[in-house]
């Protein structure tokens, strides 16, 4: 049975004592890399932060180089996301197989619309987790969140069922969930989302706050958890984010040390310090395609340190990818009085 950890990165980072040692001694630190295979997308999300207009994609040769160098750098996990919609890349299945051959764990975030049986089988075989971003429990809400007509919503629902069936048929251990971004606009569909996710075979429905929206879901989350959760289905939430709403939207640390453990490679073969700042030149670590460099050359360049020194966390979104383990890492760097006396 799949055990869900509650999506708390602050506890995850402490599991990598070797990486923390490397961090303190300036050596290999990468744990997870977000990888954008393509900027092409088949949805029209009104609040999209992607860059699907330019249609950039990684070539197969670039994917091979990235996989090889991530392995050499000791990277542990790859989250295939976007950018655009990863299922639309022509080498999607080959990319999964290649990354897995290097021993890396693979997570996949998708809108689910382009899922087919052969892709579902590859996901079941190679991925550690697969999350379909549904963000609705009705065609009406799906139109608001994804900008798509009812036929697209119904197709995604049928694809959730398809993935569930493939997982059962193959005996796969992939953690298969659906995702829902909460806000004052989407709150009315929270129960319908959980209901349709459970009915169509997802292993869990996960709530996460929409960036910058502090809508309180605590009472509704508790009610839905009590009503729908059982041994085969879980109601989850990124509680480490919701529980900190009262602290405000700022950051308590002055350095983004998380960038040494988590990074992003975009569909135009550039590496950035943070997934929230794709295409921001201030966060650019290196342009592998434009500069003719390998990923290892870019990662080991002096520019990485320049980016680190220039990042102001107060310019970053609240509860970002690196936030929870930045708090932990900030504690490691703090000069504590009388630290010898535990």
N, C-alpha and C positions, 0 to 999 in steps of 0.2 A: 504494500500500500504506500502511496506517495505521502511523504511528510512535508508540509509546507512550513517555512520558517518565519513567515510574517513580513518578508521583504525588508528586513532591517539590516542595512549595510554596516552599521556600527558594530554589530556582533560578528558579521562576516569578516571584516578586516582583521580582527584579532585572531582568526584561524590561520593567518598566513605569517607565522613568526619568521620564516625564512625571508619573506619579502620585506618585512619590517626591519630585519637586520640589514638587508641589502640597502634599504632606504637610508638608514642611519649611516651606512658606509659607502653610499653613492655607487651602487651596483645595480644589477637587474631588479626591477621593481614591478613591471607590468603584471597585473592580474587579469584585467578584463578590457577588451577592446570592442567598441561599437563599430560595426562595419556596414557602410551603405553600399550595397551592390549597384543600386541605380537611383536616379532621381525621377524616373518615370512613375506615374501614379494613375490609378483608375478611379480614385475618389476625388471629391471636390470639397474637402473639409474647410468651412469658412475661417476657422481659427488655425489653419495649417501654418506651421513654422518651417516647413520644408522648402525646397527650391526646385520643384518639379518642372518649372517652366523651361529650364535649359536642357533637359533630357539627357544629362550626362550619365555614363555607365562605366564601371570598371571593365577593362578587357580581361580575357581569360589569362593572359600573360601577367597582368597586374595582380590578379587574384592569386596566382601561383606564387609570385614574389612575396606578397603580403603574408600568405600562409606560412611560407618557408621562414621568413624573418621573424614573425610572431613566435613561432616555435623556438627559434634560436634565442630569442630574448626571454624565453621562459614564460610567455603569456599563457594563462590557464583557461580563460573562457572568451568566447566571441559571441557578441549579441548582434545578430543580423537584423537590421532595422532600416530606417531611412530618416532623412532623405525622401525617397519615394517608396514604392511598394516592392519589397524584395522578391515576391513571387513572380514578378514580371520580367526578371532577368533571365535571359535564355540559358545561362549556365547555372541556374539556381541549384539544381540537383547535384551537378558536378562539384559546385562549391562546397556543399554540405559534406560530400564524400571526401573531398580533399582535406578540409579542416579537421574532420574526424580522424583521418589517417595520421595526422600529426599529434593525436592524443588530446586535442583541446575539446572542452565541453562547449556545446552550441546552444544558444538561446535564440528564439525567433519571435519577433514582433511583427504582426501583419494585420491588414484589415480583412483578410480572409476571402475577398471576393474572387480572386484568381486561383483559388485552391482547386486542384484536380486530384484524381485518385493516385496518379503516379507521384505527384508532389507530396500528398498526404503519406504515402508509403515511405518516401525518403525522409520525411520529418519524423515519422514513427521510428525509423531505423537509426537516424543519426543525431537527433536533437535531444537535449536534456529537458528543455521546456519549450512550449509553443503557446503564445498568447494571441488570441484574436481580439483586436480592439473593436468592440461592438458599440459601446457608448450609447446604447438605447435598448428599449424593450418594446418598441413599436415603430412602424414605418414613419410616423409623424416626427418622432424624436430623432430618428436616423437621418431624416431630411435636414433637421437643424444641426446635427453634429457632424454629419459626413457629406451633406449637400447632395445626396443621392435619392433617386426615386424608389417607390415601394418594391419594385422588381429586384433592385440591388439588395435591399434589406432581406427579402425572402431568400435570395441566393446565398447570402452569408449565413443565414439560419440553417439552410440545407447543408452548407459546407461544414458547419459545426457538427451536425449529425454525421456527415461523411467522415470527418476526422475521428469522431468517437467510435464509429464502426470499424475504421481501419485500425485504430489502437487496440480494440478488443480482438479483432481477427488475427493481428500479428503478435499479440501478447506484449506489446511495447510498454516500456516503463516511462515514456515521455510524460511530463507533467503538462496537461492540456487545460488551459484556463481561458476565460474571457475577461476583457477589461472594460472598465467604465470610469470615465473622468467625471467627478462630481462638481457641481456648481449649483447656484440658485436656479439656473435654467433647466438643468437635467434632473434635479431632485425628484420630480414627479414620476420619473420612469425607473427609479432604483429597484422597486419590487418587481416590476415587469421584466427588467433585465435579468434579475436573479432567477425568476421563474422560467423564462425562455432558455436560459443557459442550462439550468438543471434538466429541463424536459428534453433537451437535445443532446445530452450526454457529456457536457463539459465537466471536468473534475472540480472546478471552482469558478466562482465569479469574484473578481477583485475590484475594489473601489480605490481610486487614487484621486487626489485633489487636482483640479485643473490649475495650471500654473497661475499663481497670483490670486486665486479664489479661496477664501477662508470659510466657505459655507460649512456649517457644523452638521455632520451626519451621525453623530454619536448615538442618539436615541433610535434612529431608523436602522442604523447598522446593527445594533443590539437586537432589535425586534426581528429583522430579517435573518440574523444568525440563528436565533432561537426557533424560528418558524421553518426554515428551509434546510438547515445543515443536518447531515447524517454521515454515516461512514463512507458513503460514496461521493458526497458533494460538500464542499466547504464554501462558506461565505467569508471572504478575506478583505482586508483593508491595509493600506500603508499607514499603520497606526502611529509609527514614529514621526510621521508628518502631521497628521491630524492632532495629535496630542501636544504639539508645539505651537498651535495657532495663537494661543494666548501670549506667546513670547514675542509676537510681531513677525515681520517679514525680513528682518535684517539678519546678518551673520555675526556670530560672536568671535570669529577668528579673523586674522588679517592676511593670512596666506592660504592659497589653495594647494596644499600638499597632496590632495587627492589626485591631482593631474599626473603624478608619477605612477599611480596604480591603475588609473582608468582613463582611457583616451578614446578618440574617434577618428576613423578614416573615412573620408567622404567619397562620393562616386566619381569625383574628378581626381582621385588619387592624391588627396592632400590629407595631412595629419593635423588635427587641431587639439588643443588642450582639453576641450570640453564639448560634449554633444550639444549643449545649449547655445554654443557660439559657433556653430558651423558657418563657415564662410566669412567670419569676422577676422580681418587681417591681424588684429591685435592678439589673437589666440592661435595664429598659424605657427605650427612647429616646423613644417616643411612641405614642399610641393614635389612629390616624387616624380610625377609625370613631367612637370615643367622644368625641373632642375636635373632630371636624369639621374636621380639618386635612389638607392634602395631604402627600404623602411628602416633598416638598421643604421644606415648612415644618417638619416633624418633624426631618429630617436636619440642617437648619441651626439648630436650636434650641439654647438654652443647656444643656438637659437632657443632650444628648449629651456635653458636656464634664463635667458632674456625674457621669454614669455612668463615664466614663473615669477620673476622679480616684478614684472609690470602688471600682473593681474590684481585688480582690486575687487575682493569678494562682494563689496557693497554694490557693485554694478551687476552682480549676477542674480538670477531669479531665486526666490526663496525655496528651500527644501529641494535643491538641485541634486543631481546624481551623486555628487561628491560630498554633499553637506554632512550627512551623518558620520561618515568616517573622517571628514575633515575635523570634526569636533574631537574625535579620539586622537587623531594625529597632532592636533594642537596641544593636547594634554601631554603628549610625549615630548614636545618641544618646549614646554613651560618650565622655567627654573623655579622649582618648588622649594620653599624654605624647610629645612630639617627633613629632607627627603630620606635620609638614612634611617629615620625612626618610623618604621611602618606601623 
